[in-house]
Amino acid sequence: KDRTLAGTGVFESPEDPNKVPNIEVKLEPAQNCKIIINNKENGPVRNISLQMRPVVEDKNVWGGYERVVQTDNEGVLQVDGIIPGLEYYLCDERFESSTLTGEEWKWFKGRVTLIPLESTIDE
């Protein structure tokens, strides 16, 4: 829960649901990243709260993994506790909680692969 360790893996489901296989899960230290988030017009997405959740095999991961992150006034998103190279789905938090739909609502949403760059991280 503190996002200091993380990992990914593929685990086969047993044919017999009553047999619990021994599974070894290796967790690695999570990383920090710093990235500029741009919209479709290639402009920075400034001062916005985004829902963030991992994407595995082209599907969003649900079930407690989502979190809210925020860009600064230059569109920079600084996030801790990421799995390097894993793809994340980002969506404007207002979109997730809105009952309004239609072309007039142009919330940011997209996917980004977060790769830590140690030289740009303030720890």
SEZARO-134340 format. One record per residue (C-alpha): x, y, z; residue number from 0; residue in three letters. Coordinates in steps of 0.1 Angstrom, whole numbers, plus 2048, in hexadecimal, padded with zeros to 3 digits. Layout:
SEZARO-134340
{xx->X; yy->Y; zz->Z; seq->NUM; type->ALA}
...
//
This chain:
SEZARO-134340
{xx->800; yy->800; zz->800; seq->0; type->LYS}
{xx->81D; yy->818; zz->805; seq->1; type->ASP}
{xx->829; yy->811; zz->7E1; seq->2; type->ARG}
{xx->84D; yy->80A; zz->7EB; seq->3; type->THR}
{xx->84C; yy->7E7; zz->7DC; seq->4; type->LEU}
{xx->83A; yy->7DB; zz->7BD; seq->5; type->ALA}
{xx->83B; yy->7C0; zz->7A2; seq->6; type->GLY}
{xx->828; yy->7B1; zz->785; seq->7; type->THR}
{xx->824; yy->78D; zz->77B; seq->8; type->GLY}
{xx->80F; yy->774; zz->768; seq->9; type->VAL}
{xx->800; yy->759; zz->77D; seq->10; type->PHE}
{xx->7ED; yy->73B; zz->76F; seq->11; type->GLU}
{xx->7CC; yy->732; zz->77E; seq->12; type->SER}
{xx->7CB; yy->70E; zz->78B; seq->13; type->PRO}
{xx->7B2; yy->6F7; zz->779; seq->14; type->GLU}
{xx->7A6; yy->6EB; zz->79C; seq->15; type->ASP}
{xx->79B; yy->70A; zz->7AF; seq->16; type->PRO}
{xx->79F; yy->6F7; zz->7D0; seq->17; type->ASN}
{xx->7C5; yy->6F3; zz->7CA; seq->18; type->LYS}
{xx->7D9; yy->712; zz->7D3; seq->19; type->VAL}
{xx->7FA; yy->713; zz->7C1; seq->20; type->PRO}
{xx->819; yy->720; zz->7D1; seq->21; type->ASN}
{xx->821; yy->741; zz->7C1; seq->22; type->ILE}
{xx->841; yy->754; zz->7C6; seq->23; type->GLU}
{xx->83C; yy->779; zz->7C2; seq->24; type->VAL}
{xx->85C; yy->78F; zz->7BF; seq->25; type->LYS}
{xx->857; yy->7B3; zz->7C7; seq->26; type->LEU}
{xx->870; yy->7CD; zz->7BC; seq->27; type->GLU}
{xx->875; yy->7F1; zz->7CA; seq->28; type->PRO}
{xx->85C; yy->808; zz->7B9; seq->29; type->ALA}
{xx->869; yy->826; zz->7A7; seq->30; type->GLN}
{xx->860; yy->84B; zz->7A3; seq->31; type->ASN}
{xx->85B; yy->85C; zz->782; seq->32; type->CYS}
{xx->857; yy->880; zz->775; seq->33; type->LYS}
{xx->846; yy->885; zz->754; seq->34; type->ILE}
{xx->835; yy->8A1; zz->741; seq->35; type->ILE}
{xx->811; yy->898; zz->738; seq->36; type->ILE}
{xx->806; yy->8A6; zz->717; seq->37; type->ASN}
{xx->7E3; yy->8A7; zz->708; seq->38; type->ASN}
{xx->7DA; yy->89F; zz->6E3; seq->39; type->LYS}
{xx->7E4; yy->8C2; zz->6D8; seq->40; type->GLU}
{xx->807; yy->8BB; zz->6E8; seq->41; type->ASN}
{xx->801; yy->8D5; zz->703; seq->42; type->GLY}
{xx->808; yy->8CD; zz->728; seq->43; type->PRO}
{xx->7EB; yy->8C1; zz->73E; seq->44; type->VAL}
{xx->7EF; yy->8DA; zz->75B; seq->45; type->ARG}
{xx->7E3; yy->8D9; zz->77F; seq->46; type->ASN}
{xx->7CC; yy->8BB; zz->77A; seq->47; type->ILE}
{xx->7C3; yy->89E; zz->790; seq->48; type->SER}
{xx->7C5; yy->87D; zz->77D; seq->49; type->LEU}
{xx->7B9; yy->85A; zz->786; seq->50; type->GLN}
{xx->7D6; yy->842; zz->780; seq->51; type->MET}
{xx->7D5; yy->81C; zz->77E; seq->52; type->ARG}
{xx->7EB; yy->802; zz->76E; seq->53; type->PRO}
{xx->7E4; yy->7F2; zz->74D; seq->54; type->VAL}
{xx->7EE; yy->7CD; zz->749; seq->55; type->VAL}
{xx->7E9; yy->7BB; zz->728; seq->56; type->GLU}
{xx->7D6; yy->7D8; zz->71A; seq->57; type->ASP}
{xx->7BC; yy->7D8; zz->736; seq->58; type->LYS}
{xx->7B9; yy->7F1; zz->753; seq->59; type->ASN}
{xx->7C0; yy->7E1; zz->775; seq->60; type->VAL}
{xx->7A4; yy->7E8; zz->78E; seq->61; type->TRP}
{xx->79F; yy->7DE; zz->7B2; seq->62; type->GLY}
{xx->7B1; yy->7F7; zz->7C8; seq->63; type->GLY}
{xx->7CE; yy->7FF; zz->7B1; seq->64; type->TYR}
{xx->7C1; yy->821; zz->7A5; seq->65; type->GLU}
{xx->7CD; yy->841; zz->7B5; seq->66; type->ARG}
{xx->7CB; yy->866; zz->7AF; seq->67; type->VAL}
{xx->7E9; yy->879; zz->7A3; seq->68; type->VAL}
{xx->7ED; yy->89D; zz->799; seq->69; type->GLN}
{xx->801; yy->8B1; zz->77F; seq->70; type->THR}
{xx->811; yy->8D2; zz->789; seq->71; type->ASP}
{xx->80E; yy->8F4; zz->777; seq->72; type->ASN}
{xx->826; yy->8E9; zz->75C; seq->73; type->GLU}
{xx->815; yy->8C8; zz->755; seq->74; type->GLY}
{xx->82F; yy->8B3; zz->768; seq->75; type->VAL}
{xx->822; yy->894; zz->779; seq->76; type->LEU}
{xx->839; yy->886; zz->794; seq->77; type->GLN}
{xx->82E; yy->864; zz->7A1; seq->78; type->VAL}
{xx->83D; yy->84C; zz->7BA; seq->79; type->ASP}
{xx->838; yy->827; zz->7BD; seq->80; type->GLY}
{xx->838; yy->81E; zz->798; seq->81; type->ILE}
{xx->843; yy->7FE; zz->787; seq->82; type->ILE}
{xx->85C; yy->808; zz->76D; seq->83; type->PRO}
{xx->850; yy->803; zz->74A; seq->84; type->GLY}
{xx->82C; yy->7FA; zz->754; seq->85; type->LEU}
{xx->811; yy->80C; zz->741; seq->86; type->GLU}
{xx->7F9; yy->822; zz->755; seq->87; type->TYR}
{xx->7D7; yy->82F; zz->74C; seq->88; type->TYR}
{xx->7D2; yy->854; zz->755; seq->89; type->LEU}
{xx->7B0; yy->865; zz->754; seq->90; type->CYS}
{xx->7A4; yy->887; zz->760; seq->91; type->ASP}
{xx->794; yy->881; zz->782; seq->92; type->GLU}
{xx->776; yy->896; zz->778; seq->93; type->ARG}
{xx->76F; yy->87E; zz->75B; seq->94; type->PHE}
{xx->76D; yy->861; zz->773; seq->95; type->GLU}
{xx->754; yy->872; zz->78B; seq->96; type->SER}
{xx->740; yy->885; zz->771; seq->97; type->SER}
{xx->71D; yy->87B; zz->766; seq->98; type->THR}
{xx->720; yy->893; zz->749; seq->99; type->LEU}
{xx->728; yy->885; zz->727; seq->100; type->THR}
{xx->72B; yy->893; zz->704; seq->101; type->GLY}
{xx->744; yy->8A2; zz->6EC; seq->102; type->GLU}
{xx->746; yy->8C3; zz->6FF; seq->103; type->GLU}
{xx->758; yy->8B1; zz->71C; seq->104; type->TRP}
{xx->77C; yy->8AC; zz->712; seq->105; type->LYS}
{xx->78D; yy->89D; zz->730; seq->106; type->TRP}
{xx->7B1; yy->890; zz->72E; seq->107; type->PHE}
{xx->7B4; yy->86A; zz->72C; seq->108; type->LYS}
{xx->7D0; yy->854; zz->71E; seq->109; type->GLY}
{xx->7EA; yy->83B; zz->726; seq->110; type->ARG}
{xx->80E; yy->841; zz->72E; seq->111; type->VAL}
{xx->82B; yy->829; zz->735; seq->112; type->THR}
{xx->83D; yy->836; zz->753; seq->113; type->LEU}
{xx->863; yy->832; zz->753; seq->114; type->ILE}
{xx->877; yy->840; zz->76F; seq->115; type->PRO}
{xx->893; yy->858; zz->766; seq->116; type->LEU}
{xx->8A9; yy->85B; zz->785; seq->117; type->GLU}
{xx->8BA; yy->87A; zz->778; seq->118; type->SER}
{xx->899; yy->88E; zz->779; seq->119; type->THR}
{xx->88B; yy->881; zz->799; seq->120; type->ILE}
{xx->88B; yy->896; zz->7B9; seq->121; type->ASP}
{xx->88D; yy->87D; zz->7D6; seq->122; type->GLU}
//
